Amino acid sequence: MASPESHNVVYTAEFIDGPLEGQVDSRVLVHGKHDSRISMLAAVEGIEALFWYDEVDERDVQGRLHVRYRFDAGDSDPYLPTDEQD
């Protein structure tokens, strides 16, 4: 069971575009701060790729920090969008 203080050490990362568009991730605050730039490892058509995301903005949603991130195609591994993505 999570302690009452656990909501103060995690935040929600929302990916607004790129290969992880629409996904959310719970991440840990480090020294009370969120990451302004994060990397995510994901498999695209069975091949692992490293994707970089940069902070767009942050907001409080029902007492929990939510940070939106935008895809940085220039620093990320190349990938080809599939027909399944919108």
Contact map, one row per residue, 1 for C-alpha under 8 A:
11100000000000000000000000000000000000000000000000000000000000000000000000000000000000
11110100000000000000000000000000000000000000000000000000000000000000000000000000000000
11111100000000000000000000000000000000000000000000000000000000000000000000000000000000
01111110000000000000000000000000000000000000000000000000000000000000000000000000000000
00111111100000000000000000000000000000000000000000000000000000000000000000000000000000
01111111110000000000000000000000000000000000000000000000000000000000000000000000000000
00011111111000000000000000000000000000000000000000000000000000010000000000000000000000
00001111111000000000000000000000000000000000000000000000000000010000000000000000000000
00001111111000000000000000011101000000000000000000000000000000000000000000000000000000
00000111111100000000000001111000000000000000000000000000000000011000000000000000000000
00000011111110000000000001111000010000000000000000000000000000011110000000000000000000
00000000011111000000000111100000000000000000000000000000000000011110000000000000000000
00000000001111100000000111100000000000000000000000000000000000000111100000000000000000
00000000000111110000011110000000000000000000000000000000000000000111100000000000000000
00000000000011111101111100000000000000000000000000001000000000000001111000000000000000
00000000000001111101111000000000000000000000000000000000000000000001111000000000000000
00000000000000111111110000000000000000000000000000000000000000000000011000000000000000
00000000000000111111100000000000000000000000000000000000000000000000011010000000000000
00000000000000001111100000000000000000000000000000000000000000000000000000000010100000
00000000000000111111111000000000000000000000000000000000000000000000000000000000000000
00000000000000111111111000000000000000000000000000000000000000000000000000000000000000
00000000000001111001111100000000000000000000000000000000000000000000000000000000000000
00000000000001110001111110000000000000000000000000000000000000000000000000000000000000
00000000000111100000011111000000000000000000000000000000000000000000000000000000000000
00000000000111000000001111100000000000000000000000000000000000000000000000000000000000
00000000011110000000000111110000000000000000000000000000000000000000000000000000000000
00000000011110000000000011111000000000000000000000000000000000000000000000000000000000
00000000111000000000000001111100010000000000000000000000000000000000000000000000000000
00000000111000000000000000111111111000000000000000000000000000000000000000000000000000
00000000100000000000000000011111111000000000000000000000000000000000000000000000000000
00000000000000000000000000001111100000000000000000000000000000000000000000000000000000
00000000100000000000000000001111110000000000000000000000000000000000000000000000000000
00000000000000000000000000001111111000000000000000000000000000000000000000000000000000
00000000001000000000000000011101111100000000000000000000000000000000000000000000000000
00000000000000000000000000001100111111000000000000000010000000000000000000000000000000
00000000000000000000000000000000011111000000000000000110000000000000000000000000000000
00000000000000000000000000000000001111100000000000011110000000000000000000000000000000
00000000000000000000000000000000001111110000000000011100000000000000000000000000000000
00000000000000000000000000000000000011111000000001111000000000000000000000000000000000
00000000000000000000000000000000000001111100000001111000000000000000000000000000000000
00000000000000000000000000000000000000111110000111100000000000000000000000000000000000
00000000000000000000000000000000000000011111000111100000000000000000000000000000000000
00000000000000000000000000000000000000001111111110000000000000000000000000000000000000
00000000000000000000000000000000000000000111111110000000000000000000000000000010000000
00000000000000000000000000000000000000000011111000000000000000000000000000000000000000
00000000000000000000000000000000000000000011111100000000000000000000000000000000000000
00000000000000000000000000000000000000000011111110000000000000000000000000000000000000
00000000000000000000000000000000000000001111011111000000000000000000000000000000000000
00000000000000000000000000000000000000001111001111100000000000000000000000011110000000
00000000000000000000000000000000000000111100000111110000000000000000000000011000000000
00000000000000000000000000000000000000111100000011111000000000000000001110111000000000
00000000000000000000000000000000000011110000000001111100000000000000001110110000000000
00000000000000100000000000000000000011110000000000111110000000000000111100000000000000
00000000000000000000000000000000000111000000000000011111000000000000111100000000000000
00000000000000000000000000000000001110000000000000001111110000000011110000000000000000
00000000000000000000000000000000000000000000000000000111110000000011110000000000000000
00000000000000000000000000000000000000000000000000000011111000000011100000000000000000
00000000000000000000000000000000000000000000000000000011111100001111000000000000000000
00000000000000000000000000000000000000000000000000000000111110001110000000000000000000
00000000000000000000000000000000000000000000000000000000011111111100000000000000000000
00000000000000000000000000000000000000000000000000000000001111111100000000000000000000
00000000000000000000000000000000000000000000000000000000000111110000000000000000000000
00000000000000000000000000000000000000000000000000000000000111111000000000000000000000
00000011011100000000000000000000000000000000000000000000000111111100000000000000000000
00000000011100000000000000000000000000000000000000000000011110111110000000000000000000
00000000001111000000000000000000000000000000000000000000011110011111000000000000000000
00000000001111000000000000000000000000000000000000000011111000001111100000000000000000
00000000000011110000000000000000000000000000000000000011110000000111110000000000000000
00000000000011110000000000000000000000000000000000001111100000000011111000000000000000
00000000000000111100000000000000000000000000000000001111000000000001111100000000000000
00000000000000111100000000000000000000000000000000111100000000000000111110000000000000
00000000000000000000000000000000000000000000000000111100000000000000011111110000000000
00000000000000000100000000000000000000000000000000110000000000000000001111111100000000
00000000000000000000000000000000000000000000000000000000000000000000000111110000000000
00000000000000000000000000000000000000000000000000110000000000000000000111111000000000
00000000000000000000000000000000000000000000000011110000000000000000000111111100000000
00000000000000000000000000000000000000000000000011100000000000000000000010111110000000
00000000000000000000000000000000000000000000000010000000000000000000000010011111000000
00000000000000000010000000000000000000000001000010000000000000000000000000001111100000
00000000000000000000000000000000000000000000000000000000000000000000000000000111110000
00000000000000000010000000000000000000000000000000000000000000000000000000000011111010
00000000000000000000000000000000000000000000000000000000000000000000000000000001111110
00000000000000000000000000000000000000000000000000000000000000000000000000000000111111
00000000000000000000000000000000000000000000000000000000000000000000000000000000011111
00000000000000000000000000000000000000000000000000000000000000000000000000000000111111
00000000000000000000000000000000000000000000000000000000000000000000000000000000001111
